[in-house]
Amino acid sequence: MNTTHINHGHMREYFGWVGNCIFIFAQLFQIVHTFKIKKTEDLSYGLEILWIIGNVMYTTFGILDKSMAMFLGNFITLICSIIQLIQKIYYDKKNKNKSGYDVIN
């Protein structure tokens, strides 16, 4: 008789950590890519702002749900999202000054 017991609470946390790592690395790749090409006109302010709001909501949910994976992962992606928004503002302004036209997103 098999008496193996799977703790589903821990299993959810493992999936949370793996998902968080994927999202964090995706954002880090975008941050590095943006730094290299020094352009952000293909990113919209709407995306960046909604991404930040969503991360604040999920970070808060992680606190309320007492889920370290949910909290920490979304807190890190929140920081990455803020960095991306700062890049968007900086490079749009810098590129506008170079080209003389307004970048609209």
C-alpha positions as protocol buffer text, in pm:
chain_id: "A"
residue {
  index: 1
  type: MET
  ca { x: 0 y: 0 z: 0 }
}
residue {
  index: 2
  type: ASN
  ca { x: 135 y: 339 z: -101 }
}
residue {
  index: 3
  type: THR
  ca { x: 124 y: 588 z: 188 }
}
residue {
  index: 4
  type: THR
  ca { x: 281 y: 879 z: 1 }
}
residue {
  index: 5
  type: HIS
  ca { x: 106 y: 1203 z: 87 }
}
residue {
  index: 6
  type: ILE
  ca { x: 140 y: 1516 z: -125 }
}
residue {
  index: 7
  type: ASN
  ca { x: 104 y: 1844 z: 57 }
}
residue {
  index: 8
  type: HIS
  ca { x: -95 y: 2052 z: -191 }
}
residue {
  index: 9
  type: GLY
  ca { x: -14 y: 2376 z: -7 }
}
residue {
  index: 10
  type: HIS
  ca { x: 356 y: 2324 z: -70 }
}
residue {
  index: 11
  type: MET
  ca { x: 284 y: 2220 z: -428 }
}
residue {
  index: 12
  type: ARG
  ca { x: 105 y: 2552 z: -491 }
}
residue {
  index: 13
  type: GLU
  ca { x: 403 y: 2740 z: -350 }
}
residue {
  index: 14
  type: TYR
  ca { x: 644 y: 2550 z: -578 }
}
residue {
  index: 15
  type: PHE
  ca { x: 434 y: 2637 z: -883 }
}
residue {
  index: 16
  type: GLY
  ca { x: 425 y: 2996 z: -761 }
}
residue {
  index: 17
  type: TRP
  ca { x: 803 y: 3013 z: -732 }
}
residue {
  index: 18
  type: VAL
  ca { x: 856 y: 2864 z: -1079 }
}
residue {
  index: 19
  type: GLY
  ca { x: 600 y: 3103 z: -1233 }
}
residue {
  index: 20
  type: ASN
  ca { x: 758 y: 3398 z: -1054 }
}
residue {
  index: 21
  type: CYS
  ca { x: 1104 y: 3307 z: -1181 }
}
residue {
  index: 22
  type: ILE
  ca { x: 972 y: 3295 z: -1538 }
}
residue {
  index: 23
  type: PHE
  ca { x: 808 y: 3638 z: -1508 }
}
residue {
  index: 24
  type: ILE
  ca { x: 1109 y: 3791 z: -1331 }
}
residue {
  index: 25
  type: PHE
  ca { x: 1353 y: 3666 z: -1595 }
}
residue {
  index: 26
  type: ALA
  ca { x: 1121 y: 3783 z: -1874 }
}
residue {
  index: 27
  type: GLN
  ca { x: 1119 y: 4132 z: -1729 }
}
residue {
  index: 28
  type: LEU
  ca { x: 1494 y: 4132 z: -1669 }
}
residue {
  index: 29
  type: PHE
  ca { x: 1551 y: 4036 z: -2034 }
}
residue {
  index: 30
  type: GLN
  ca { x: 1330 y: 4329 z: -2139 }
}
residue {
  index: 31
  type: ILE
  ca { x: 1512 y: 4571 z: -1907 }
}
residue {
  index: 32
  type: VAL
  ca { x: 1852 y: 4464 z: -2045 }
}
residue {
  index: 33
  type: HIS
  ca { x: 1723 y: 4474 z: -2404 }
}
residue {
  index: 34
  type: THR
  ca { x: 1583 y: 4824 z: -2355 }
}
residue {
  index: 35
  type: PHE
  ca { x: 1912 y: 4939 z: -2202 }
}
residue {
  index: 36
  type: LYS
  ca { x: 2102 y: 4803 z: -2503 }
}
residue {
  index: 37
  type: ILE
  ca { x: 1881 y: 4951 z: -2777 }
}
residue {
  index: 38
  type: LYS
  ca { x: 1791 y: 5269 z: -2584 }
}
residue {
  index: 39
  type: LYS
  ca { x: 1441 y: 5284 z: -2737 }
}
residue {
  index: 40
  type: THR
  ca { x: 1097 y: 5227 z: -2586 }
}
residue {
  index: 41
  type: GLU
  ca { x: 853 y: 5356 z: -2845 }
}
residue {
  index: 42
  type: ASP
  ca { x: 708 y: 5006 z: -2891 }
}
residue {
  index: 43
  type: LEU
  ca { x: 607 y: 4991 z: -2524 }
}
residue {
  index: 44
  type: SER
  ca { x: 292 y: 5172 z: -2416 }
}
residue {
  index: 45
  type: TYR
  ca { x: 246 y: 5373 z: -2099 }
}
residue {
  index: 46
  type: GLY
  ca { x: -88 y: 5196 z: -2052 }
}
residue {
  index: 47
  type: LEU
  ca { x: 84 y: 4858 z: -2036 }
}
residue {
  index: 48
  type: GLU
  ca { x: 347 y: 4978 z: -1791 }
}
residue {
  index: 49
  type: ILE
  ca { x: 98 y: 5150 z: -1558 }
}
residue {
  index: 50
  type: LEU
  ca { x: -150 y: 4861 z: -1559 }
}
residue {
  index: 51
  type: TRP
  ca { x: 136 y: 4616 z: -1503 }
}
residue {
  index: 52
  type: ILE
  ca { x: 241 y: 4815 z: -1193 }
}
residue {
  index: 53
  type: ILE
  ca { x: -117 y: 4831 z: -1060 }
}
residue {
  index: 54
  type: GLY
  ca { x: -157 y: 4456 z: -1113 }
}
residue {
  index: 55
  type: ASN
  ca { x: 170 y: 4384 z: -934 }
}
residue {
  index: 56
  type: VAL
  ca { x: 65 y: 4603 z: -638 }
}
residue {
  index: 57
  type: MET
  ca { x: -261 y: 4407 z: -619 }
}
residue {
  index: 58
  type: TYR
  ca { x: -89 y: 4066 z: -639 }
}
residue {
  index: 59
  type: THR
  ca { x: 178 y: 4173 z: -387 }
}
residue {
  index: 60
  type: THR
  ca { x: -98 y: 4277 z: -146 }
}
residue {
  index: 61
  type: PHE
  ca { x: -280 y: 3949 z: -211 }
}
residue {
  index: 62
  type: GLY
  ca { x: 40 y: 3761 z: -126 }
}
residue {
  index: 63
  type: ILE
  ca { x: 52 y: 3939 z: 211 }
}
residue {
  index: 64
  type: LEU
  ca { x: -315 y: 3872 z: 284 }
}
residue {
  index: 65
  type: ASP
  ca { x: -292 y: 3508 z: 169 }
}
residue {
  index: 66
  type: LYS
  ca { x: 35 y: 3459 z: 362 }
}
residue {
  index: 67
  type: SER
  ca { x: 198 y: 3328 z: 45 }
}
residue {
  index: 68
  type: MET
  ca { x: 566 y: 3407 z: 35 }
}
residue {
  index: 69
  type: ALA
  ca { x: 587 y: 3304 z: -333 }
}
residue {
  index: 70
  type: MET
  ca { x: 301 y: 3536 z: -427 }
}
residue {
  index: 71
  type: PHE
  ca { x: 435 y: 3824 z: -220 }
}
residue {
  index: 72
  type: LEU
  ca { x: 805 y: 3810 z: -300 }
}
residue {
  index: 73
  type: GLY
  ca { x: 768 y: 3721 z: -666 }
}
residue {
  index: 74
  type: ASN
  ca { x: 524 y: 4002 z: -733 }
}
residue {
  index: 75
  type: PHE
  ca { x: 723 y: 4247 z: -524 }
}
residue {
  index: 76
  type: ILE
  ca { x: 1030 y: 4176 z: -738 }
}
residue {
  index: 77
  type: THR
  ca { x: 828 y: 4208 z: -1060 }
}
residue {
  index: 78
  type: LEU
  ca { x: 683 y: 4533 z: -921 }
}
residue {
  index: 79
  type: ILE
  ca { x: 1037 y: 4669 z: -887 }
}
residue {
  index: 80
  type: CYS
  ca { x: 1115 y: 4551 z: -1242 }
}
residue {
  index: 81
  type: SER
  ca { x: 796 y: 4718 z: -1368 }
}
residue {
  index: 82
  type: ILE
  ca { x: 893 y: 5045 z: -1204 }
}
residue {
  index: 83
  type: ILE
  ca { x: 1237 y: 5021 z: -1367 }
}
residue {
  index: 84
  type: GLN
  ca { x: 1070 y: 4961 z: -1704 }
}
residue {
  index: 85
  type: LEU
  ca { x: 843 y: 5264 z: -1656 }
}
residue {
  index: 86
  type: ILE
  ca { x: 1146 y: 5477 z: -1566 }
}
residue {
  index: 87
  type: GLN
  ca { x: 1322 y: 5350 z: -1880 }
}
residue {
  index: 88
  type: LYS
  ca { x: 1012 y: 5433 z: -2086 }
}
residue {
  index: 89
  type: ILE
  ca { x: 997 y: 5789 z: -1954 }
}
residue {
  index: 90
  type: TYR
  ca { x: 1373 y: 5844 z: -1986 }
}
residue {
  index: 91
  type: TYR
  ca { x: 1424 y: 5702 z: -2335 }
}
residue {
  index: 92
  type: ASP
  ca { x: 1106 y: 5857 z: -2477 }
}
residue {
  index: 93
  type: LYS
  ca { x: 1220 y: 6197 z: -2354 }
}
residue {
  index: 94
  type: LYS
  ca { x: 1579 y: 6143 z: -2473 }
}
residue {
  index: 95
  type: ASN
  ca { x: 1469 y: 6020 z: -2817 }
}
residue {
  index: 96
  type: LYS
  ca { x: 1215 y: 6303 z: -2852 }
}
residue {
  index: 97
  type: ASN
  ca { x: 1491 y: 6556 z: -2796 }
}
residue {
  index: 98
  type: LYS
  ca { x: 1711 y: 6385 z: -3057 }
}
residue {
  index: 99
  type: SER
  ca { x: 1451 y: 6359 z: -3329 }
}
residue {
  index: 100
  type: GLY
  ca { x: 1251 y: 6674 z: -3261 }
}
residue {
  index: 101
  type: TYR
  ca { x: 916 y: 6493 z: -3271 }
}
residue {
  index: 102
  type: ASP
  ca { x: 693 y: 6368 z: -2994 }
}
residue {
  index: 103
  type: VAL
  ca { x: 679 y: 5995 z: -2919 }
}
residue {
  index: 104
  type: ILE
  ca { x: 315 y: 5902 z: -2848 }
}
residue {
  index: 105
  type: ASN
  ca { x: 216 y: 5576 z: -2677 }
}
